[in-house]
């Protein structure tokens, strides 16, 4: 009986010891791998391009970091969204063990659908130990193109004249556009520079790009704008019609107050030239053209710079056998160095007398290539002076003095008539005295 009790006590002690050991083992074992997964998280998601065009390919890069103290086994990474197709899903068929403090980068090649909108794809990855990681992010699909418009252009272009224009680029998308190359092309014009490059045009921004255009004829000038959205190529065109016409902003020289004096065979022409245009005239020079022949001391007259709405006097000396057509040439340049010229044909026949006679003309027209100033004779009488009654000599002076004899004769006649009508009254008065 005593031995039986001893055996029972020994069995109970052994059983108690086994239970205690099992309990101690369960409470002091290391942390399971399931604890480590909750310390593995997505640290960044990068979408390139930031905004997709419809049916466009791009890259979504997801970075995971294990900040725990256990190795985690990752498998089956994927992006779940019906509007996004993963192209390289087979690249991540193998499991990846991610140790403590390590990172894993998944790079997915994707293609967007044809529908515009803002979507929220979910990145998922499973773990061998337990559970999975899910992380939503935003992705936008937008079909708006880069907008290119020609601004700051003249109404009309002039053949051979260099004009400045600006091409305005507008990015109304929510993502930046890169590697923008602008190439002008077209027949009948010279454009400088021949190409422009812009590295980045940020989202919601615009930029002016300047060009200088010199047309040779009426034509269309096309600005081809190539750019990239991510690694995808896109392009738009902006067309500029080169309409040839009158330059509305050009300087307009107007000649007036013409005075002609002669001395022997040489004539001296003086007057004023006014700039009635919008822009300043630079390096202005005046001279006469054949059949007139310029001679010194004023074969040419340099005015220099003539501002808009300003005027300057000039003096020219020349010889001519026919004063009915004396071409006056005016040459000048604009601020860009473009050359201009206009010819005004002067009719100076009424001031061709000998000596130092002179005359003044009124305001002249200023259209290039058309007849310009015409000198007209001053005074109100007929050429050569004289009386309107046909006598009074051949005085060249004319004027009121040529009518003195007529006036005196008229006074004598009027006095005689009055005396004749009052003769009886005068005789009676004399008799009374």
RODRENZA-532875 format. One record per residue (C-alpha): x, y, z; residue in three letters. Coordinates in Angstrom, 3 decimals. Each point is the difference from the previous one (the first is absolute). Layout:
BEGIN
<atom east="X" north="Y" up="Z" type="ala"/>
...
END
This chain:
BEGIN
<atom east="0.000" north="0.000" up="0.000" type="unk"/>
<atom east="2.857" north="2.268" up="0.915" type="unk"/>
<atom east="1.813" north="-0.774" up="-3.296" type="unk"/>
<atom east="-3.191" north="0.744" up="-1.957" type="unk"/>
<atom east="-0.313" north="3.434" up="1.601" type="unk"/>
<atom east="3.646" north="0.746" up="-0.778" type="unk"/>
<atom east="-0.479" north="-0.956" up="-3.657" type="unk"/>
<atom east="-3.113" north="2.212" up="-0.305" type="unk"/>
<atom east="1.825" north="2.944" up="1.528" type="unk"/>
<atom east="2.920" north="-0.453" up="-2.419" type="unk"/>
<atom east="-2.387" north="-0.166" up="-3.008" type="unk"/>
<atom east="-1.773" north="3.186" up="1.116" type="unk"/>
<atom east="3.320" north="1.826" up="0.442" type="unk"/>
<atom east="1.172" north="-1.081" up="-3.461" type="unk"/>
<atom east="-3.297" north="1.038" up="-1.602" type="unk"/>
<atom east="0.090" north="3.353" up="1.754" type="unk"/>
<atom east="3.579" north="0.538" up="-1.172" type="unk"/>
<atom east="-0.916" north="-0.788" up="-3.628" type="unk"/>
<atom east="-2.910" north="2.449" up="0.082" type="unk"/>
<atom east="2.179" north="2.686" up="1.593" type="unk"/>
<atom east="2.713" north="-0.491" up="-2.605" type="unk"/>
<atom east="-2.517" north="0.182" up="-2.832" type="unk"/>
<atom east="-1.481" north="3.204" up="1.426" type="unk"/>
<atom east="3.431" north="1.553" up="0.450" type="unk"/>
<atom east="0.954" north="-0.882" up="-3.572" type="unk"/>
<atom east="-3.116" north="1.639" up="-1.427" type="unk"/>
<atom east="0.501" north="3.301" up="1.859" type="unk"/>
<atom east="3.716" north="0.458" up="-0.719" type="unk"/>
<atom east="0.060" north="-0.907" up="-3.726" type="unk"/>
<atom east="1.090" north="2.821" up="-2.517" type="unk"/>
<atom east="-2.606" north="2.326" up="-1.618" type="unk"/>
<atom east="-1.725" north="-1.723" up="-2.910" type="unk"/>
<atom east="0.421" north="1.205" up="-3.590" type="unk"/>
<atom east="-3.598" north="1.139" up="0.057" type="unk"/>
<atom east="1.071" north="2.879" up="2.232" type="unk"/>
<atom east="2.621" north="1.103" up="-2.510" type="unk"/>
<atom east="-2.461" north="0.464" up="-2.867" type="unk"/>
<atom east="-1.849" north="2.749" up="1.764" type="unk"/>
<atom east="3.265" north="1.947" up="0.114" type="unk"/>
<atom east="0.551" north="-0.338" up="-3.777" type="unk"/>
<atom east="-1.664" north="2.888" up="-1.815" type="unk"/>
<atom east="-0.092" north="1.980" up="-3.267" type="unk"/>
<atom east="2.261" north="3.039" up="0.289" type="unk"/>
<atom east="-0.552" north="1.549" up="-3.476" type="unk"/>
<atom east="-1.889" north="-0.330" up="-3.277" type="unk"/>
<atom east="1.268" north="1.827" up="-3.095" type="unk"/>
<atom east="-2.091" north="0.302" up="-3.182" type="unk"/>
<atom east="1.770" north="0.901" up="-3.259" type="unk"/>
<atom east="-1.395" north="1.828" up="-1.846" type="unk"/>
<atom east="-1.878" north="1.815" up="2.770" type="unk"/>
<atom east="-3.093" north="0.165" up="-2.238" type="unk"/>
<atom east="-0.599" north="-2.590" up="-2.727" type="unk"/>
<atom east="-1.450" north="0.606" up="-3.425" type="unk"/>
<atom east="-2.612" north="-2.588" up="-1.075" type="unk"/>
<atom east="1.605" north="-3.282" up="-1.162" type="unk"/>
<atom east="3.392" north="1.253" up="1.189" type="unk"/>
<atom east="2.676" north="-2.120" up="1.676" type="unk"/>
<atom east="1.894" north="0.946" up="3.144" type="unk"/>
<atom east="1.697" north="-1.208" up="3.146" type="unk"/>
<atom east="-1.319" north="-0.376" up="3.546" type="unk"/>
<atom east="2.783" north="-0.472" up="2.573" type="unk"/>
<atom east="-0.898" north="-1.265" up="3.498" type="unk"/>
<atom east="2.541" north="-0.095" up="2.850" type="unk"/>
<atom east="-0.513" north="-2.217" up="3.096" type="unk"/>
<atom east="2.069" north="0.203" up="3.191" type="unk"/>
<atom east="0.296" north="-2.631" up="2.752" type="unk"/>
<atom east="0.360" north="2.013" up="3.212" type="unk"/>
<atom east="-0.567" north="-3.005" up="2.224" type="unk"/>
<atom east="2.445" north="-2.553" up="1.401" type="unk"/>
<atom east="-1.117" north="-3.039" up="-1.973" type="unk"/>
<atom east="0.605" north="-1.084" up="-3.580" type="unk"/>
<atom east="-3.134" north="0.102" up="-2.115" type="unk"/>
<atom east="-0.600" north="-2.025" up="-3.166" type="unk"/>
<atom east="-1.833" north="1.950" up="-2.709" type="unk"/>
<atom east="-1.842" north="-1.502" up="-2.988" type="unk"/>
<atom east="-2.552" north="0.749" up="-2.750" type="unk"/>
<atom east="0.282" north="3.827" up="-0.211" type="unk"/>
<atom east="-2.707" north="1.571" up="-2.172" type="unk"/>
<atom east="-1.952" north="3.187" up="-0.807" type="unk"/>
<atom east="-3.768" north="-0.359" up="0.078" type="unk"/>
<atom east="-1.956" north="2.441" up="-2.201" type="unk"/>
<atom east="-2.169" north="-0.727" up="-3.037" type="unk"/>
<atom east="1.263" north="3.114" up="-1.839" type="unk"/>
<atom east="3.676" north="-0.977" up="0.432" type="unk"/>
<atom east="1.603" north="-3.062" up="-1.600" type="unk"/>
<atom east="3.291" north="-1.317" up="1.432" type="unk"/>
<atom east="2.278" north="-0.989" up="-2.882" type="unk"/>
<atom east="2.883" north="-1.639" up="1.916" type="unk"/>
<atom east="-1.914" north="-1.937" up="2.641" type="unk"/>
<atom east="2.056" north="-3.157" up="-0.721" type="unk"/>
<atom east="3.198" north="1.764" up="1.121" type="unk"/>
<atom east="-0.891" north="-0.571" up="3.695" type="unk"/>
<atom east="-1.024" north="-3.673" up="0.077" type="unk"/>
<atom east="2.713" north="-0.949" up="2.521" type="unk"/>
<atom east="-0.124" north="0.581" up="3.746" type="unk"/>
<atom east="2.163" north="2.690" up="1.555" type="unk"/>
<atom east="1.345" north="-0.138" up="3.583" type="unk"/>
<atom east="0.167" north="3.471" up="1.491" type="unk"/>
<atom east="2.230" north="0.233" up="3.058" type="unk"/>
<atom east="-0.300" north="2.510" up="2.867" type="unk"/>
<atom east="0.865" north="3.556" up="-1.083" type="unk"/>
<atom east="0.000" north="-0.943" up="-3.692" type="unk"/>
<atom east="-2.060" north="1.406" up="-2.887" type="unk"/>
<atom east="-1.579" north="-1.578" up="-3.070" type="unk"/>
<atom east="-0.816" north="1.951" up="-3.161" type="unk"/>
<atom east="-2.630" north="-1.240" up="-2.435" type="unk"/>
<atom east="-0.079" north="1.696" up="-3.419" type="unk"/>
<atom east="-3.159" north="-0.727" up="-2.007" type="unk"/>
<atom east="-0.330" north="0.762" up="-3.710" type="unk"/>
<atom east="-3.642" north="0.985" up="-0.506" type="unk"/>
<atom east="-2.340" north="1.226" up="-2.715" type="unk"/>
<atom east="-3.029" north="2.218" up="0.554" type="unk"/>
<atom east="-3.380" north="-0.595" up="-1.554" type="unk"/>
<atom east="-1.690" north="2.391" up="-2.416" type="unk"/>
<atom east="-2.268" north="1.512" up="2.632" type="unk"/>
<atom east="0.861" north="3.315" up="1.623" type="unk"/>
<atom east="-0.382" north="0.445" up="3.740" type="unk"/>
<atom east="1.646" north="-0.248" up="3.401" type="unk"/>
<atom east="0.403" north="-3.531" up="1.355" type="unk"/>
<atom east="1.293" north="-1.568" up="3.226" type="unk"/>
<atom east="1.930" north="-3.202" up="-0.763" type="unk"/>
<atom east="1.016" north="-2.263" up="2.907" type="unk"/>
<atom east="3.461" north="-1.503" up="0.323" type="unk"/>
<atom east="-0.066" north="-3.438" up="1.683" type="unk"/>
<atom east="2.661" north="-2.482" up="1.050" type="unk"/>
<atom east="-0.376" north="-3.253" up="1.934" type="unk"/>
<atom east="2.260" north="-1.396" up="2.711" type="unk"/>
<atom east="0.833" north="-3.632" up="0.622" type="unk"/>
<atom east="-0.191" north="0.522" up="3.745" type="unk"/>
<atom east="-3.484" north="1.518" up="0.271" type="unk"/>
<atom east="-2.341" north="2.473" up="-1.663" type="unk"/>
<atom east="0.713" north="2.542" up="-2.755" type="unk"/>
<atom east="0.779" north="3.674" up="-0.473" type="unk"/>
<atom east="-2.401" north="2.323" up="-1.894" type="unk"/>
<atom east="0.724" north="3.624" up="-0.921" type="unk"/>
<atom east="-2.282" north="2.260" up="-2.126" type="unk"/>
<atom east="1.353" north="2.953" up="-2.039" type="unk"/>
<atom east="-1.308" north="2.508" up="-2.552" type="unk"/>
<atom east="0.406" north="-0.176" up="-3.790" type="unk"/>
<atom east="-1.399" north="2.478" up="-2.551" type="unk"/>
<atom east="-0.723" north="-0.491" up="-3.732" type="unk"/>
<atom east="-0.456" north="3.220" up="-2.025" type="unk"/>
<atom east="-0.051" north="0.593" up="-3.779" type="unk"/>
<atom east="0.794" north="3.767" up="0.042" type="unk"/>
<atom east="2.918" north="0.789" up="-2.325" type="unk"/>
<atom east="2.628" north="2.715" up="0.274" type="unk"/>
<atom east="-1.423" north="3.172" up="-1.583" type="unk"/>
<atom east="2.231" north="2.051" up="-2.345" type="unk"/>
<atom east="-1.247" north="3.398" up="-1.255" type="unk"/>
<atom east="1.741" north="2.785" up="-1.936" type="unk"/>
<atom east="-0.386" north="3.322" up="1.835" type="unk"/>
<atom east="1.572" north="3.482" up="-0.216" type="unk"/>
<atom east="0.067" north="-0.086" up="-3.798" type="unk"/>
<atom east="-0.495" north="2.888" up="-2.471" type="unk"/>
<atom east="-3.264" north="0.277" up="-1.934" type="unk"/>
<atom east="1.964" north="-0.023" up="-3.242" type="unk"/>
<atom east="3.512" north="-1.048" up="-0.926" type="unk"/>
<atom east="2.190" north="1.953" up="-2.417" type="unk"/>
<atom east="2.228" north="-1.795" up="-2.499" type="unk"/>
<atom east="3.608" north="0.201" up="1.156" type="unk"/>
<atom east="-0.883" north="1.546" up="3.372" type="unk"/>
<atom east="0.901" north="-1.889" up="3.171" type="unk"/>
<atom east="-2.810" north="-0.171" up="2.556" type="unk"/>
<atom east="-0.088" north="-1.537" up="3.475" type="unk"/>
<atom east="-2.701" north="-2.474" up="1.040" type="unk"/>
<atom east="-0.605" north="-2.098" up="3.121" type="unk"/>
<atom east="-1.194" north="-3.584" up="0.261" type="unk"/>
<atom east="-1.992" north="-0.546" up="3.204" type="unk"/>
<atom east="0.158" north="-3.509" up="1.482" type="unk"/>
<atom east="-2.696" north="-0.900" up="2.561" type="unk"/>
<atom east="0.024" north="-3.169" up="2.125" type="unk"/>
<atom east="-3.454" north="-0.297" up="1.560" type="unk"/>
<atom east="0.649" north="-3.557" up="1.229" type="unk"/>
<atom east="0.648" north="-0.983" up="3.634" type="unk"/>
<atom east="3.382" north="-1.462" up="-0.895" type="unk"/>
<atom east="3.184" north="1.483" up="-1.432" type="unk"/>
<atom east="0.953" north="-0.413" up="-3.669" type="unk"/>
<atom east="3.664" north="-0.423" up="-0.933" type="unk"/>
<atom east="2.515" north="0.170" up="-2.867" type="unk"/>
<atom east="-1.943" north="2.551" up="-2.062" type="unk"/>
<atom east="1.576" north="0.674" up="-3.411" type="unk"/>
<atom east="-1.425" north="2.747" up="-2.257" type="unk"/>
<atom east="0.953" north="-0.108" up="-3.684" type="unk"/>
<atom east="-1.331" north="2.616" up="-2.488" type="unk"/>
<atom east="-0.408" north="-1.085" up="-3.626" type="unk"/>
<atom east="-1.441" north="1.390" up="-3.216" type="unk"/>
<atom east="0.917" north="1.426" up="-3.400" type="unk"/>
<atom east="0.393" north="3.693" up="-0.702" type="unk"/>
<atom east="1.385" north="1.232" up="3.327" type="unk"/>
<atom east="3.104" north="0.083" up="2.161" type="unk"/>
<atom east="-0.473" north="-0.738" up="3.714" type="unk"/>
<atom east="2.465" north="0.509" up="2.838" type="unk"/>
<atom east="0.842" north="-2.003" up="2.064" type="unk"/>
<atom east="-0.494" north="-3.176" up="-1.996" type="unk"/>
<atom east="-0.962" north="-2.005" up="3.117" type="unk"/>
<atom east="-0.832" north="0.557" up="3.668" type="unk"/>
<atom east="0.224" north="-2.475" up="2.932" type="unk"/>
<atom east="-1.830" north="0.113" up="3.350" type="unk"/>
<atom east="0.953" north="-2.625" up="2.595" type="unk"/>
<atom east="-3.131" north="0.134" up="2.178" type="unk"/>
<atom east="-3.374" north="1.738" up="-0.166" type="unk"/>
<atom east="-1.576" north="-0.419" up="3.464" type="unk"/>
<atom east="-3.642" north="-0.899" up="0.528" type="unk"/>
<atom east="-2.427" north="2.900" up="-0.414" type="unk"/>
<atom east="2.619" north="2.368" up="-1.449" type="unk"/>
<atom east="0.757" north="1.813" up="-3.267" type="unk"/>
<atom east="3.099" north="1.345" up="-1.724" type="unk"/>
<atom east="0.677" north="2.442" up="-2.851" type="unk"/>
<atom east="2.574" north="-1.009" up="-2.600" type="unk"/>
<atom east="1.253" north="2.750" up="-2.328" type="unk"/>
<atom east="0.869" north="-0.258" up="-3.701" type="unk"/>
<atom east="0.933" north="2.502" up="-2.715" type="unk"/>
<atom east="-1.639" north="-0.442" up="-3.404" type="unk"/>
<atom east="1.096" north="1.541" up="-3.322" type="unk"/>
<atom east="-2.452" north="-0.931" up="-2.792" type="unk"/>
<atom east="0.884" north="-0.181" up="-3.694" type="unk"/>
<atom east="-3.561" north="-0.614" up="-1.150" type="unk"/>
<atom east="-3.491" north="-0.740" up="1.290" type="unk"/>
<atom east="0.004" north="-3.513" up="1.495" type="unk"/>
<atom east="-0.730" north="-2.040" up="3.136" type="unk"/>
<atom east="2.589" north="-0.462" up="2.732" type="unk"/>
<atom east="-0.466" north="-3.113" up="2.167" type="unk"/>
<atom east="1.413" north="-0.382" up="3.510" type="unk"/>
<atom east="0.325" north="-3.722" up="0.783" type="unk"/>
<atom east="0.015" north="-0.570" up="3.775" type="unk"/>
<atom east="1.219" north="-3.453" up="1.086" type="unk"/>
<atom east="-0.093" north="-0.921" up="3.706" type="unk"/>
<atom east="-0.028" north="-2.935" up="2.396" type="unk"/>
<atom east="-2.410" north="-1.154" up="2.702" type="unk"/>
<atom east="2.132" north="-2.441" up="1.932" type="unk"/>
<atom east="1.659" north="-2.066" up="-2.738" type="unk"/>
<atom east="-2.883" north="0.500" up="-2.415" type="unk"/>
<atom east="0.427" north="2.254" up="-3.047" type="unk"/>
<atom east="-2.626" north="2.586" up="-0.947" type="unk"/>
<atom east="-0.145" north="2.934" up="-2.433" type="unk"/>
<atom east="-2.173" north="2.963" up="-0.965" type="unk"/>
<atom east="0.269" north="2.603" up="-2.799" type="unk"/>
<atom east="-0.664" north="3.732" up="-0.040" type="unk"/>
<atom east="-0.441" north="1.634" up="-3.439" type="unk"/>
<atom east="0.790" north="3.680" up="-0.623" type="unk"/>
<atom east="-1.304" north="1.472" up="-3.308" type="unk"/>
<atom east="2.501" north="2.525" up="-1.365" type="unk"/>
<atom east="-2.396" north="2.578" up="-1.399" type="unk"/>
<atom east="1.903" north="2.536" up="-2.091" type="unk"/>
<atom east="-1.224" north="3.588" up="0.205" type="unk"/>
<atom east="0.707" north="3.493" up="1.249" type="unk"/>
<atom east="1.868" north="0.386" up="3.249" type="unk"/>
<atom east="-2.479" north="1.852" up="2.217" type="unk"/>
<atom east="2.664" north="0.848" up="2.572" type="unk"/>
<atom east="2.637" north="1.316" up="-2.401" type="unk"/>
<atom east="1.267" north="3.575" up="-0.022" type="unk"/>
<atom east="-1.816" north="2.244" up="-2.510" type="unk"/>
<atom east="2.058" north="2.995" up="-1.227" type="unk"/>
<atom east="-2.025" north="3.044" up="-1.084" type="unk"/>
<atom east="1.724" north="2.883" up="-1.843" type="unk"/>
<atom east="-1.363" north="3.544" up="0.204" type="unk"/>
<atom east="1.010" north="3.683" up="0.133" type="unk"/>
<atom east="2.055" north="-0.393" up="-3.186" type="unk"/>
<atom east="2.068" north="3.085" up="-0.973" type="unk"/>
<atom east="1.991" north="0.152" up="-3.257" type="unk"/>
<atom east="2.711" north="2.596" up="-0.718" type="unk"/>
<atom east="2.107" north="0.210" up="-3.156" type="unk"/>
<atom east="3.483" north="1.359" up="-0.539" type="unk"/>
<atom east="1.256" north="-0.402" up="-3.527" type="unk"/>
<atom east="-0.417" north="-3.633" up="-0.999" type="unk"/>
<atom east="-0.181" north="-1.270" up="3.594" type="unk"/>
<atom east="-3.164" north="-0.309" up="2.035" type="unk"/>
<atom east="-0.277" north="-0.104" up="3.791" type="unk"/>
<atom east="-2.976" north="-1.928" up="1.363" type="unk"/>
<atom east="-0.978" north="0.356" up="3.658" type="unk"/>
<atom east="-2.938" north="-1.367" up="1.915" type="unk"/>
<atom east="-1.210" north="-2.100" up="2.930" type="unk"/>
<atom east="-0.459" north="-3.751" up="0.293" type="unk"/>
<atom east="-2.400" north="-1.307" up="2.664" type="unk"/>
<atom east="-0.317" north="-3.572" up="1.304" type="unk"/>
<atom east="-3.750" north="-0.666" up="0.015" type="unk"/>
<atom east="0.442" north="-3.732" up="0.711" type="unk"/>
<atom east="-0.116" north="-2.089" up="3.165" type="unk"/>
<atom east="3.657" north="-0.976" up="0.334" type="unk"/>
<atom east="3.210" north="2.031" up="-0.105" type="unk"/>
<atom east="2.029" north="0.376" up="-3.192" type="unk"/>
<atom east="3.731" north="-0.639" up="0.380" type="unk"/>
<atom east="2.869" north="1.178" up="-2.237" type="unk"/>
<atom east="-2.262" north="2.152" up="-2.205" type="unk"/>
<atom east="1.695" north="1.454" up="-3.123" type="unk"/>
<atom east="-1.536" north="2.213" up="-2.735" type="unk"/>
<atom east="1.243" north="0.578" up="-3.559" type="unk"/>
<atom east="-1.315" north="0.670" up="-3.515" type="unk"/>
<atom east="-0.053" north="-2.578" up="-2.804" type="unk"/>
<atom east="0.342" north="0.271" up="-3.815" type="unk"/>
<atom east="-0.875" north="1.908" up="-2.101" type="unk"/>
<atom east="1.100" north="2.436" up="2.723" type="unk"/>
<atom east="3.704" north="-0.170" up="0.921" type="unk"/>
<atom east="1.067" north="0.545" up="3.603" type="unk"/>
<atom east="2.994" north="2.327" up="0.487" type="unk"/>
<atom east="1.960" north="1.202" up="2.971" type="unk"/>
<atom east="-0.138" north="1.416" up="2.606" type="unk"/>
<atom east="-3.256" north="-1.863" up="0.739" type="unk"/>
<atom east="-0.087" north="-2.907" up="-2.450" type="unk"/>
<atom east="-1.425" north="-2.071" up="2.873" type="unk"/>
<atom east="-1.488" north="1.109" up="3.298" type="unk"/>
<atom east="0.287" north="-2.309" up="3.025" type="unk"/>
<atom east="-2.678" north="0.556" up="2.637" type="unk"/>
<atom east="0.870" north="-3.024" up="2.135" type="unk"/>
<atom east="-2.683" north="-1.190" up="2.396" type="unk"/>
<atom east="-3.489" north="1.449" up="-0.422" type="unk"/>
<atom east="-2.440" north="-0.944" up="2.748" type="unk"/>
<atom east="-3.689" north="-0.600" up="-0.574" type="unk"/>
<atom east="-1.976" north="3.286" up="-0.211" type="unk"/>
<atom east="3.254" north="1.983" up="-0.277" type="unk"/>
<atom east="1.377" north="2.018" up="-2.937" type="unk"/>
<atom east="3.316" north="1.314" up="-1.292" type="unk"/>
<atom east="1.065" north="2.557" up="-2.602" type="unk"/>
<atom east="2.208" north="-0.898" up="-2.965" type="unk"/>
<atom east="1.969" north="1.697" up="-2.784" type="unk"/>
<atom east="0.935" north="-1.504" up="-3.389" type="unk"/>
<atom east="1.914" north="1.478" up="-2.944" type="unk"/>
<atom east="-0.422" north="-1.337" up="-3.525" type="unk"/>
<atom east="0.011" north="0.784" up="-3.711" type="unk"/>
<atom east="-2.923" north="-0.686" up="-2.336" type="unk"/>
<atom east="-1.137" north="0.933" up="-3.486" type="unk"/>
<atom east="-3.616" north="-0.968" up="0.659" type="unk"/>
<atom east="-1.624" north="1.077" up="3.248" type="unk"/>
<atom east="-3.291" north="-1.709" up="-0.799" type="unk"/>
<atom east="1.279" north="-3.241" up="1.542" type="unk"/>
<atom east="2.603" north="0.127" up="2.760" type="unk"/>
<atom east="-0.001" north="-3.370" up="1.848" type="unk"/>
<atom east="0.740" north="0.408" up="3.722" type="unk"/>
<atom east="1.188" north="-3.263" up="1.556" type="unk"/>
<atom east="-0.256" north="-0.696" up="3.760" type="unk"/>
<atom east="1.806" north="-3.017" up="1.445" type="unk"/>
<atom east="-0.104" north="-1.242" up="3.623" type="unk"/>
<atom east="0.182" north="-3.092" up="2.227" type="unk"/>
<atom east="-2.079" north="-1.376" up="2.855" type="unk"/>
<atom east="1.262" north="-1.183" up="3.384" type="unk"/>
<atom east="0.660" north="-3.508" up="-1.409" type="unk"/>
<atom east="2.195" north="1.349" up="-2.800" type="unk"/>
<atom east="-2.552" north="-0.507" up="-2.786" type="unk"/>
<atom east="0.451" north="2.502" up="-2.841" type="unk"/>
<atom east="-2.826" north="2.127" up="-1.434" type="unk"/>
<atom east="-0.189" north="2.459" up="-2.868" type="unk"/>
<atom east="-2.594" north="2.267" up="-1.542" type="unk"/>
<atom east="0.118" north="2.455" up="-2.931" type="unk"/>
<atom east="-2.068" north="3.177" up="-0.223" type="unk"/>
<atom east="-0.188" north="1.714" up="-3.392" type="unk"/>
<atom east="0.111" north="3.809" up="0.318" type="unk"/>
<atom east="-1.338" north="2.367" up="-2.684" type="unk"/>
<atom east="2.069" north="3.212" up="0.365" type="unk"/>
<atom east="-0.733" north="1.670" up="-3.357" type="unk"/>
<atom east="-1.586" north="3.106" up="1.504" type="unk"/>
<atom east="3.194" north="0.932" up="1.797" type="unk"/>
<atom east="2.384" north="-0.280" up="-2.953" type="unk"/>
<atom east="0.609" north="3.743" up="-0.493" type="unk"/>
<atom east="3.476" north="1.531" up="0.094" type="unk"/>
<atom east="1.448" north="1.661" up="3.031" type="unk"/>
<atom east="-0.955" north="-1.147" up="3.431" type="unk"/>
<atom east="-3.724" north="-0.507" up="-0.333" type="unk"/>
<atom east="-1.630" north="-2.410" up="2.429" type="unk"/>
<atom east="-3.314" north="-1.672" up="0.713" type="unk"/>
<atom east="-1.632" north="-2.161" up="2.689" type="unk"/>
<atom east="-2.259" north="-2.985" up="-0.412" type="unk"/>
<atom east="-2.669" north="-1.476" up="2.244" type="unk"/>
<atom east="0.128" north="-3.396" up="1.729" type="unk"/>
<atom east="0.896" north="-2.944" up="-2.191" type="unk"/>
<atom east="-1.086" north="-3.619" up="-0.035" type="unk"/>
<atom east="2.309" north="-2.708" up="1.334" type="unk"/>
<atom east="-0.966" north="-3.311" up="-1.592" type="unk"/>
<atom east="3.044" north="-1.882" up="-1.240" type="unk"/>
<atom east="0.137" north="-0.264" up="-3.768" type="unk"/>
<atom east="-2.707" north="2.608" up="-0.685" type="unk"/>
<atom east="0.276" north="3.634" up="-0.975" type="unk"/>
<atom east="0.995" north="2.053" up="2.973" type="unk"/>
<atom east="0.515" north="3.724" up="0.562" type="unk"/>
<atom east="-0.839" north="2.500" up="-2.753" type="unk"/>
<atom east="1.337" north="3.516" up="0.334" type="unk"/>
<atom east="-2.565" north="2.704" up="-0.926" type="unk"/>
<atom east="0.512" north="3.671" up="-0.635" type="unk"/>
<atom east="-0.914" north="2.526" up="2.677" type="unk"/>
<atom east="-1.943" north="3.237" up="-0.625" type="unk"/>
<atom east="-3.520" north="0.614" up="-1.262" type="unk"/>
<atom east="0.503" north="1.547" up="-3.449" type="unk"/>
<atom east="0.719" north="-1.487" up="-3.372" type="unk"/>
<atom east="3.538" north="-1.024" up="-0.859" type="unk"/>
<atom east="2.121" north="3.000" up="-0.914" type="unk"/>
<atom east="-2.147" north="2.577" up="1.862" type="unk"/>
<atom east="-1.871" north="2.786" up="-1.836" type="unk"/>
<atom east="-3.527" north="1.492" up="0.221" type="unk"/>
<atom east="-3.241" north="-1.837" up="-0.376" type="unk"/>
<atom east="-0.997" north="2.668" up="-2.536" type="unk"/>
<atom east="2.790" north="-0.954" up="-2.294" type="unk"/>
<atom east="2.300" north="2.912" up="0.658" type="unk"/>
<atom east="2.329" north="1.018" up="2.731" type="unk"/>
<atom east="3.262" north="-1.162" up="-1.453" type="unk"/>
<atom east="1.789" north="-3.262" up="0.212" type="unk"/>
<atom east="1.115" north="0.336" up="3.573" type="unk"/>
<atom east="0.952" north="-3.351" up="1.549" type="unk"/>
<atom east="-1.018" north="1.282" up="3.412" type="unk"/>
<atom east="-3.791" north="0.043" up="-0.581" type="unk"/>
<atom east="-2.073" north="0.658" up="3.122" type="unk"/>
<atom east="-2.017" north="3.170" up="0.915" type="unk"/>
<atom east="2.535" north="2.491" up="-1.384" type="unk"/>
<atom east="-0.780" north="-1.128" up="-3.547" type="unk"/>
<atom east="-3.587" north="1.358" up="0.438" type="unk"/>
<atom east="0.926" north="3.598" up="1.148" type="unk"/>
<atom east="-0.602" north="1.645" up="-3.448" type="unk"/>
<atom east="-3.394" north="-1.649" up="-0.323" type="unk"/>
<atom east="-0.981" north="1.053" up="3.520" type="unk"/>
<atom east="1.051" north="3.637" up="-0.647" type="unk"/>
<atom east="-1.941" north="0.147" up="-3.294" type="unk"/>
<atom east="-3.057" north="-1.393" up="1.714" type="unk"/>
<atom east="0.159" north="2.653" up="2.721" type="unk"/>
<atom east="0.288" north="2.823" up="-2.594" type="unk"/>
<atom east="-3.011" north="-1.309" up="-1.919" type="unk"/>
<atom east="-2.132" north="-0.295" up="3.161" type="unk"/>
<atom east="0.902" north="3.565" up="1.095" type="unk"/>
<atom east="-0.805" north="1.324" up="-3.506" type="unk"/>
<atom east="-3.413" north="-1.669" up="0.009" type="unk"/>
<atom east="-0.835" north="1.437" up="3.428" type="unk"/>
<atom east="1.024" north="3.524" up="-1.080" type="unk"/>
<atom east="-2.062" north="-0.270" up="-3.172" type="unk"/>
<atom east="-3.116" north="-1.055" up="1.897" type="unk"/>
<atom east="0.402" north="2.792" up="2.590" type="unk"/>
<atom east="1.016" north="2.750" up="-2.474" type="unk"/>
<atom east="-3.166" north="2.143" up="0.411" type="unk"/>
<atom east="0.175" north="-0.084" up="3.767" type="unk"/>
<atom east="3.695" north="0.941" up="-0.094" type="unk"/>
<atom east="-0.644" north="2.892" up="-2.468" type="unk"/>
<atom east="-2.814" north="1.378" up="2.230" type="unk"/>
<atom east="2.234" north="-0.077" up="3.009" type="unk"/>
<atom east="2.712" north="1.856" up="-1.880" type="unk"/>
<atom east="-2.472" north="2.738" up="-1.170" type="unk"/>
<atom east="-1.226" north="0.657" up="3.532" type="unk"/>
<atom east="3.517" north="0.610" up="1.107" type="unk"/>
END
